[in-house]
Amino acid sequence: MADNYRLNIGSLRSDVKLTLHTHHAARIWMGRQKNEIKAGIIGLSGFCTVINRMSRGAQQDDPYSDWWMILVEEKINESKEALKTIEDRLDMAMASLPPAISISENLSIQPVSLPLYIANPLGFQAVYLLTNYDEIVRRILLAQHVGLIGRHDMETWIDEGASVLRKLFGLAQNYKYSGAARDDFAANNAKAEAARNMYERYGALPQNVLEGTHRSNFAPPIIRGHQHTEVDNDNFDDAAEG
């Protein structure tokens, strides 16, 4: 009976906001401008833009886009472990606080609240890393303020956490859409050859990725053939804007 009715139901939407309490995390969000000493690194919003392109490429059956989604997911998991290592050190330092002293959580009196427009779960995974880093920085600053760690450790640990996130964003920054699909590799045509040349310095594409048997947990469904044009013109959110 229900099949006899066509209901005009719109897309699901929700408001998502990110709240940051430290300038250190805010700088990671914004990225780093290129200067005479250091190369520029994209921030979280730029990272999400790249991830959206990567996801569209994977949707269009580009095995290199699939491969990069796998590499980014692996790097995110590695980044979680790296931040956990810093947290473990911090926990040890905080454990030396005398039991007679209690300290409340330190929060900014004027945090920044940013709306998030992210079209891919990998982007949210990176947001979770940033919020984790924001919390770690707050705890590090508090530990230094109450004399549980020195200034050198404070600066070193904060920089280590920032480096973890910047390396993740830097990895994504190397991605480029290959312009080839798995059918092109099966035919071993010019598109496939151009894609191999583009990614030559990264080594051969893993066979299970080429075959499509190994994909990221967050990879989109593949749309093949004539449907590619619809994917190309779809109205994806291309940034996580603040």
N, C-alpha and C positions, 0 to 999 in steps of 0.2 A: 504493500500500500504506500509506503513512504517513497518508493521509487517513482510514483506518479506525480510527485511534487518537486519543483525546482526552486530551491531557496536561494535567494541572493545574499549570501553571507560573505562579508568582507574578510580581508586578511587580519590575522591576529597581530596586535601591537602591545607593547608595554614600554613604560618610561624607565630607563636605566641611567643612574647617575653614579659617578665616581667622586668620592671625597678624599682629598689628600691633605695631610697635616704638616708636611715638611717641604722646604724649598728643594731639598735633594731629590725627592720623588717628582716634584713639579718639573724640575729640569730634565728628568728622564722622559717625562711626558712630552716636553717640547722638543727634545733632541739637542744636538750640539752643532753649532755653526762651524763651518770650515774656517780655519785660520792658518797662519804661516807655520805653526808648529804641529797642529793636529788636523786630521781629516774630519770632515763633517760626518755625523751619524744621525740617521733618522730617529725621530721620537716615536712614541707609541702610536700616535695618530698616523704617521707615515708607515709604520709597520703594518697597521691594519689595512691601509690602502693596498700595500703589496700583497698581503694575504688574500684580499678579495680578488685581485687579479690572478693570483696563483690558483684559487679555488675555481674561478671561471675557466682557466686553462685545463684543470683536471676534469671539469665537467665536459669539456670539449674533447676529451679522450687523449689529451697530450700526456704521454708517459713522463716527460720531464717535469711537468707541473705536479703530477702525482709524487714523483721522487722528492721534489722540494718540499711538499707538504709533509712527507715522512721525515725528512731531515729537520724541518722546523719543529715538528712534534717531538722528535728525539732530543733536540736542543732545549726545548721547554722542560722536558723531564730532567735533563742534566742541570738546567738552571735551578730547578726546585731543590735538587740535592745540594747544589753549591750554596744557596741561601740557607738551607737547613744547617750546613756546617757552620756558618756564621752565627746562626741562632744558638747552636749547641755551645759555642764558645761564650756567647753572651749569657746563656743560662748558668754556666759555671761561675761567671763573674757575679751575677745577681744572687747566686746561692750563698755568697759570703756576707750578705746583708744580715746584720744582727736581728734575731727574732723579735726583739723589743721595738723594732722600727718597722713601720708599715708605710708604703709609698703608693699613692694612687697613680692611675694611668695618666701620662702626660699627653694632653691634646691641645691643638692650636686653638687660640681664642678666636681666630678667624680663618678656618680652613677654606680651601677652594673646592667648590662643587662643580663638576663638569658633566654635562649630558653626554651619553655615549650612543653613537650610531654605528654599530658594528654588525656586519653581515655574516660573519663566520665564527664558529666556536673557537678556532685557534686564536682569534683576536681576543676573545674573552679570557683564554688561558693566559695570555700575556698580561691582561689587566689584573688578573689574580696575582701574578708575580709582582706587579708594580705595587699593589696594595700590601703585599707581604713585605716588600722592601720598605715601604713607608712606615710600617709598624716596627720593623727592625731598626730603622734610623731613629725613631722616637725612643725606643728602648736604649739604644746606644747613647744617645744624648743624655738621657736620664741617668744611666750608669756612670757616665763621666761627671755629670753635675754633682752626684752624691759621693764621688770619690771611689767608686768601685773599679774603674779602669782609668788609665792615663790618657792624655790627649793623643799620644802617638797611636795607641790602639784604637781610639775613637775614629781618628781620621783614616787609618788603614782599613778598618772594617767597613766603614761607610763607602770608601772608594772601591773595595772589593765587591760589595753588593751592586754598586752602579756599573762596574765592569761586566758583571754577569748579564745584566739586562742589555747593555750596549752591544755585547758580543752576539746576543740573540738577534737584536735588530740588524746588526751588521751582516749576519748570515742571510737574513731575508732580503737584504738590499742587493745581494748578488743575483737574485732570481731574474730571469727573463723568459717571456713566453717563447717557446721554440717554434711555434707555427706549424708543427707536425702532429698528426694523430697516429694511433696505433696501426691503422690501415696503411699509412704511408711507410711505416717501418716494415710491415708485412710485404709491401710491394718493393721495398728498398729503393724508393724513388729519390728525386732531387730534394724534396722537403725533408726527408729523413736524413739525408746526407748533410744538409745545411744545419739541421738540429744537432747532429753528432759533432760537427765542427764547432758550433757555438759553445758546447759544453765539454769540449775535448779535454780541457785542463782538469776537469773533475773526474775523469776516468769513465769507464764503460757503464752504461745504464744497467743496473741489476736485472737479470732475466725475469725474476718474478714480478718486478715492477713493470717491465715491458709487456709481460703477459697479462697484467692487470690482476694477478692473484694476491699481490701485496699492496695495500693502499693504507693511507692514514686513517686512523679512527674517525677523523673529522672530514674525510673526503666526501664531496657531493656525489649524487648519482651521475653516471655518465650519460650524456645525450649525444647520440651519433647521427651522422648523415645530414639530412635536410633540416634537422632541428637546430643545427649549429647557429644559423642566423638569428633565431629567436633568442638564443643564449647571449650572443654578442650584443644585441640591442636591448637586453633586459635592463631594468632600472635598478641596478645594484647601488647600495651605499658604498662609496669609494673612500670614505674616511671616517675616523672616529674624532669628531670635532669637539673642541672645548669652547 
